[in-house]
Amino acid sequence: QVQLVESGGGLVQPGGSLRLTCTASGSIGSIYSMGWYRQAPGKERELVARSSNGGTTNYADSVKGRFTISRDNAKNTVYLQMSSLKPEDTAVYYCHVLIRTAVGKNVPAPWGQGTQVTVSS
């Protein structure tokens, strides 16, 4: 069973920066992709950034040019470097991992606890 643990959130002023970290542990086998979602109160959980095992990255339009996703594959870890933060970035940020099974199927790991990011003056 795979466990995802997120960290690095906190309170930051507009224009500030934070780096989020997520580490996957347990019976992983092979990871197809790692990424980040976020969810504000009363809002749907939305994709922020994704990185495939081939190095392809995708970003939500709202964060392009400000956020950077990166991975340390040896540690099963994904990072999200966030700069020029805005109040609308305030949300709980969740790690997302797709596990490649032995039969060639991609299945999502259970959501972790998330990490709170609050952007406010």
C-alpha positions as CSV (number, residue, x, y, z in Angstrom):
1,Q,0.0,0.0,0.0
2,V,1.3,3.4,-1.0
3,Q,1.5,6.4,1.3
4,L,1.9,10.0,0.3
5,V,3.2,12.6,2.7
6,E,3.2,16.3,1.8
7,S,5.1,19.0,3.6
8,G,6.4,22.6,3.2
9,G,3.2,24.6,3.4
10,G,2.8,27.7,5.5
11,L,1.9,31.3,5.7
12,V,3.6,33.6,3.2
13,Q,3.0,37.2,2.1
14,P,1.9,38.0,-1.5
15,G,5.0,37.8,-3.8
16,G,6.7,35.3,-1.5
17,S,7.9,31.8,-2.2
18,L,7.4,28.3,-0.8
19,R,8.7,24.9,-1.8
20,L,6.4,21.9,-1.2
21,T,7.6,18.3,-0.9
22,C,5.9,15.0,-1.4
23,T,7.4,11.6,-0.8
24,A,5.8,8.3,-1.8
25,S,6.5,5.3,0.3
26,G,5.4,1.7,0.6
27,S,4.8,-0.9,-2.1
28,I,5.2,1.3,-5.1
29,G,6.7,-0.8,-7.8
30,S,6.8,1.8,-10.6
31,I,5.5,5.4,-10.8
32,Y,4.0,6.7,-14.0
33,S,3.5,10.3,-12.9
34,M,3.7,12.6,-9.9
35,G,1.9,15.9,-9.5
36,W,0.2,18.4,-7.4
37,Y,-3.5,19.3,-6.9
38,R,-5.0,22.0,-4.7
39,Q,-8.3,22.6,-3.1
40,A,-9.7,25.8,-1.7
41,P,-12.7,25.8,0.7
42,G,-15.9,25.2,-1.2
43,K,-14.0,24.6,-4.5
44,E,-13.2,21.5,-6.6
45,R,-9.8,20.0,-6.3
46,E,-7.8,21.2,-9.4
47,L,-4.6,20.1,-11.1
48,V,-1.7,22.5,-10.5
49,A,1.2,20.7,-12.1
50,R,2.2,17.2,-13.3
51,S,5.4,15.5,-14.2
52,S,5.4,12.2,-16.1
53,N,8.2,9.6,-15.8
54,G,9.4,10.6,-19.2
55,G,10.0,14.2,-18.0
56,T,7.0,15.9,-19.6
57,T,5.5,18.6,-17.4
58,N,2.1,20.3,-17.4
59,Y,1.0,23.4,-15.5
60,A,-2.3,25.0,-14.9
61,D,-2.5,28.3,-16.8
62,S,-2.9,30.2,-13.5
63,V,0.5,29.1,-12.3
64,K,2.6,29.1,-15.4
65,G,5.8,31.1,-15.0
66,R,5.5,31.1,-11.3
67,F,5.5,27.4,-10.2
68,T,8.1,24.8,-11.1
69,I,7.6,21.0,-10.6
70,S,10.6,18.7,-10.2
71,R,11.3,15.1,-9.2
72,D,13.9,13.1,-7.4
73,N,13.1,9.7,-8.8
74,A,15.6,7.8,-6.6
75,K,13.7,9.1,-3.6
76,N,10.2,8.9,-5.0
77,T,9.8,12.5,-4.3
78,V,8.2,15.4,-6.1
79,Y,8.6,19.1,-5.4
80,L,6.7,22.2,-6.2
81,Q,8.6,25.5,-6.1
82,M,6.2,28.3,-5.9
83,S,7.2,31.9,-6.5
84,S,5.3,35.2,-6.8
85,L,2.6,33.8,-4.7
86,K,-0.9,35.4,-4.9
87,P,-3.8,35.3,-2.4
88,E,-5.7,33.1,-4.9
89,D,-3.0,30.4,-4.5
90,T,-4.3,29.8,-1.0
91,A,-5.5,26.2,-0.7
92,V,-4.6,22.8,0.6
93,Y,-2.1,21.3,-1.7
94,Y,-2.2,17.5,-2.3
95,C,0.3,15.2,-3.9
96,H,-1.0,13.0,-6.8
97,V,0.8,9.8,-7.9
98,L,-0.1,7.3,-10.6
99,I,1.3,3.8,-10.0
100,R,2.1,1.6,-12.9
101,T,1.0,-1.9,-12.1
102,A,2.5,-5.2,-13.2
103,V,-0.4,-5.6,-15.7
104,G,0.3,-2.2,-17.3
105,K,-2.5,-0.3,-15.6
106,N,-2.1,3.2,-14.1
107,V,-3.8,3.5,-10.7
108,P,-3.9,6.5,-8.3
109,A,-2.3,6.3,-4.9
110,P,-4.6,7.3,-2.0
111,W,-4.6,11.0,-1.3
112,G,-2.3,12.1,1.6
113,Q,-3.2,14.7,4.2
114,G,-2.2,17.7,2.1
115,T,-0.3,20.7,3.2
116,Q,-1.9,24.2,3.8
117,V,-0.6,27.1,1.8
118,T,-1.9,30.5,2.9
119,V,-0.9,33.7,1.0
120,S,-1.9,36.8,2.9
121,S,-0.6,40.1,4.1
